[in-house]
Amino acid sequence: MIEMASLLATEGIAVLTYDKRGVGKSGGVYAGPEVGTNNIDAANLNLLALDASAAAKVLLAQLPAYHGPLGLIGSSQAGWIIPLAAKKNRKISFIVLFSGPVVTTPEQMRFQFYTAGNSKFWDTHTEAEAREHIRNDADRYQFAGTDPRDALAKLHVRGLWLFGGKDVQIPVVLSMEHLDAMQAQGKPYVYQLFPELGHNMAFTKSREPVNLAIQWIKALHTKPQQR
């Protein structure tokens, strides 16, 4: 995330980025897909949320004179981790998610197995077919599930989700529908769909999603913060 952190910094946004536990220079034990599905077990997601909350505290400690909005930004799995972290840390006032699922962990897994990572998946399948599979497919692994809506329903932070219409890792339309439902309940959550982009939109040549996120974050300085 160094490239994105540097870009945000050039726009006047202070950033702290860190290696995931057990990766790079970070201590702890890495739990990822290479070592089993425990990477999205509720226990591991909660552990990673504690890390994110701690990182936010470290950043604030480096900026003692700062009293503006403090947020968390991430992609993919962060869709579960960041709402949990914001719930744990009341200093967090905004969240930004690139391709962050707003569905349960089992639902995401069912969708991911269905698409098999095929970038042309949407050329031959419909949303209705994907939705039916998500509803009825048997789970291949058993683990404690996480629904990000549980944490999001209890938060009053501002939230921005950025989705790619060609995403084959998370069910985007279902995620947007869930955000629509929370918007209807008064939650300050917004999203933007980029029809031609995929799951890794934060790391593509297109700067449009990142630029939108930057402008949205900057606008927070002119809006009253809620918690």
C-alpha positions as CSV (number, residue, x, y, z in Angstrom):
1,M,0.0,0.0,0.0
2,I,3.1,2.3,-0.1
3,E,2.1,3.7,-3.5
4,M,-1.4,4.7,-2.3
5,A,-0.1,6.0,1.0
6,S,2.4,8.2,-0.9
7,L,-0.4,9.5,-3.2
8,L,-2.6,10.4,-0.2
9,A,0.3,12.1,1.5
10,T,0.9,14.3,-1.5
11,E,-2.7,15.3,-1.3
12,G,-2.2,16.5,2.3
13,I,-3.6,13.4,4.0
14,A,-1.5,11.9,6.7
15,V,-1.2,8.1,6.4
16,L,0.1,5.2,8.5
17,T,0.4,1.9,6.6
18,Y,1.7,-1.3,8.0
19,D,2.4,-4.9,7.0
20,K,-0.2,-7.5,7.9
21,R,0.7,-9.5,10.9
22,G,3.2,-12.2,10.1
23,V,4.1,-10.5,6.8
24,G,7.1,-8.3,6.0
25,K,8.4,-6.5,9.1
26,S,5.3,-7.2,11.2
27,G,5.4,-9.8,14.0
28,G,2.6,-12.2,14.8
29,V,1.3,-15.2,12.8
30,Y,0.0,-14.8,9.3
31,A,-3.3,-16.5,8.5
32,G,-4.1,-16.3,4.8
33,P,-5.6,-18.4,2.1
34,E,-2.3,-20.1,1.5
35,V,-2.6,-21.7,5.0
36,G,-6.3,-22.4,5.0
37,T,-9.7,-20.7,5.2
38,N,-9.0,-19.5,8.8
39,N,-8.0,-16.2,7.2
40,I,-11.7,-15.1,7.3
41,D,-12.6,-16.9,10.4
42,A,-14.3,-14.5,12.9
43,A,-11.4,-14.9,15.3
44,N,-8.8,-13.8,12.8
45,L,-10.9,-10.9,11.4
46,N,-11.3,-9.6,15.0
47,L,-7.6,-9.9,15.5
48,L,-6.9,-7.9,12.4
49,A,-9.5,-5.4,13.4
50,L,-7.6,-4.9,16.7
51,D,-4.4,-4.3,14.6
52,A,-6.2,-1.6,12.5
53,S,-7.6,0.1,15.6
54,A,-4.1,0.1,17.2
55,A,-2.6,1.6,14.0
56,A,-5.1,4.4,14.1
57,K,-4.0,5.2,17.7
58,V,-0.4,5.2,16.7
59,L,-1.1,7.7,13.9
60,L,-2.9,10.0,16.2
61,A,0.0,9.9,18.7
62,Q,2.3,11.2,15.9
63,L,-0.1,14.1,15.3
64,P,-0.8,15.6,18.7
65,A,-2.1,18.9,17.4
66,Y,-4.5,17.3,14.9
67,H,-8.2,17.3,15.7
68,G,-9.8,16.6,12.3
69,P,-11.4,13.4,11.0
70,L,-9.6,10.1,11.4
71,G,-10.4,7.2,9.1
72,L,-9.5,3.7,7.9
73,I,-9.0,2.8,4.3
74,G,-8.5,-0.6,2.8
75,S,-9.6,-3.1,0.2
76,S,-11.2,-6.5,-0.2
77,Q,-11.0,-8.3,3.2
78,A,-11.0,-4.9,4.8
79,G,-14.7,-4.9,4.1
80,W,-15.1,-7.1,7.2
81,I,-12.1,-5.8,9.2
82,I,-12.7,-2.1,9.0
83,P,-16.3,-2.0,10.3
84,L,-15.1,-4.2,13.3
85,A,-12.1,-1.8,13.9
86,A,-14.3,1.3,13.7
87,K,-16.6,-0.3,16.3
88,K,-13.7,-0.9,18.6
89,N,-12.2,2.6,18.2
90,R,-14.5,5.5,18.7
91,K,-11.9,7.9,17.3
92,I,-12.6,6.6,13.8
93,S,-15.0,9.0,12.0
94,F,-14.9,7.7,8.4
95,I,-14.1,4.5,6.4
96,V,-13.2,4.0,2.8
97,L,-13.5,0.5,1.2
98,F,-12.2,-0.5,-2.2
99,S,-14.1,-3.7,-3.3
100,G,-15.1,-4.3,0.3
101,P,-17.9,-7.0,0.6
102,V,-21.1,-6.1,2.4
103,V,-22.1,-9.7,2.6
104,T,-21.3,-12.5,5.1
105,T,-18.1,-14.4,4.8
106,P,-19.8,-17.6,3.8
107,E,-21.7,-15.8,1.0
108,Q,-18.5,-14.3,-0.3
109,M,-16.9,-17.7,-0.4
110,R,-19.8,-19.3,-2.3
111,F,-19.6,-16.5,-4.9
112,Q,-15.8,-16.8,-5.2
113,F,-16.0,-20.6,-5.7
114,Y,-18.7,-20.1,-8.3
115,T,-16.7,-17.6,-10.4
116,A,-13.4,-19.5,-9.9
117,G,-11.6,-16.2,-10.6
118,N,-12.7,-16.2,-14.2
119,S,-12.3,-12.6,-15.5
120,K,-14.9,-13.4,-18.2
121,F,-17.4,-14.7,-15.7
122,W,-19.9,-11.9,-16.3
123,D,-19.8,-12.5,-20.1
124,T,-21.6,-15.9,-19.6
125,H,-23.5,-15.5,-16.3
126,T,-26.3,-13.4,-15.0
127,E,-26.8,-11.7,-11.7
128,A,-29.8,-13.9,-11.1
129,E,-27.7,-17.0,-11.5
130,A,-25.0,-15.7,-9.2
131,R,-27.7,-14.8,-6.6
132,E,-29.2,-18.2,-6.8
133,H,-25.8,-19.9,-6.2
134,I,-25.1,-17.6,-3.2
135,R,-28.4,-18.6,-1.6
136,N,-28.2,-22.3,-2.2
137,D,-24.7,-23.5,-2.6
138,A,-23.3,-25.8,0.2
139,D,-20.5,-24.3,2.2
140,R,-17.2,-26.1,1.5
141,Y,-15.6,-25.0,4.8
142,Q,-17.0,-24.6,8.3
143,F,-16.0,-21.5,10.3
144,A,-17.6,-18.8,12.4
145,G,-19.1,-16.4,9.9
146,T,-19.0,-12.6,10.0
147,D,-21.6,-10.2,8.7
148,P,-20.2,-6.6,8.3
149,R,-23.8,-5.2,8.6
150,D,-23.8,-6.2,12.3
151,A,-21.0,-3.6,13.0
152,L,-22.1,-1.1,10.4
153,A,-25.6,-1.0,11.9
154,K,-24.1,0.2,15.2
155,L,-21.8,2.8,13.7
156,H,-22.4,6.5,12.9
157,V,-19.2,7.0,10.8
158,R,-19.4,8.2,7.2
159,G,-18.6,5.5,4.8
160,L,-17.6,5.3,1.1
161,W,-17.5,2.0,-0.9
162,L,-16.0,1.8,-4.3
163,F,-17.0,-1.2,-6.5
164,G,-16.0,-2.7,-9.8
165,G,-18.7,-4.0,-12.1
166,K,-16.5,-6.8,-13.3
167,D,-15.5,-8.0,-9.8
168,V,-15.4,-11.8,-9.5
169,Q,-14.3,-12.0,-5.9
170,I,-17.3,-10.4,-4.1
171,P,-21.0,-10.1,-5.1
172,V,-21.1,-6.4,-5.9
173,V,-24.8,-5.9,-6.7
174,L,-25.8,-7.7,-3.4
175,S,-23.4,-5.5,-1.5
176,M,-24.8,-2.3,-3.0
177,E,-28.3,-3.5,-2.2
178,H,-27.3,-3.9,1.4
179,L,-25.9,-0.4,1.5
180,D,-29.1,0.9,0.0
181,A,-31.0,-0.7,2.8
182,M,-28.7,0.9,5.4
183,Q,-29.0,4.3,3.6
184,A,-32.8,4.0,3.9
185,Q,-32.3,3.6,7.7
186,G,-30.4,6.9,7.8
187,K,-26.8,5.6,7.7
188,P,-24.3,8.0,6.0
189,Y,-23.0,5.3,3.7
190,V,-22.5,6.0,0.0
191,Y,-21.0,4.0,-2.8
192,Q,-19.8,4.4,-6.4
193,L,-19.8,1.7,-9.1
194,F,-17.1,1.6,-11.8
195,P,-18.7,-0.7,-14.4
196,E,-15.5,-1.6,-16.3
197,L,-13.2,-2.3,-13.3
198,G,-12.6,-5.5,-11.4
199,H,-11.7,-6.4,-7.8
200,N,-8.2,-4.9,-7.6
201,M,-9.4,-1.4,-8.7
202,A,-7.2,0.3,-6.1
203,F,-4.1,-1.0,-7.8
204,T,-5.0,-0.5,-11.5
205,K,-3.8,2.1,-13.9
206,S,-7.2,3.9,-13.6
207,R,-6.8,6.7,-11.0
208,E,-10.5,7.4,-11.0
209,P,-11.5,5.4,-7.9
210,V,-8.6,6.6,-5.8
211,N,-9.1,10.2,-6.9
212,L,-12.8,10.0,-5.9
213,A,-11.8,8.7,-2.5
214,I,-9.3,11.5,-2.0
215,Q,-11.9,14.2,-2.9
216,W,-14.4,12.5,-0.6
217,I,-11.9,12.4,2.3
218,K,-11.0,16.1,1.8
219,A,-14.7,17.1,1.8
220,L,-15.0,15.6,5.3
221,H,-13.0,18.6,6.7
222,T,-16.0,20.8,5.7
223,K,-18.7,18.6,7.2
224,P,-19.6,18.1,10.9
225,Q,-18.3,14.7,12.2
226,Q,-20.7,12.2,13.8
227,R,-20.1,9.3,16.1
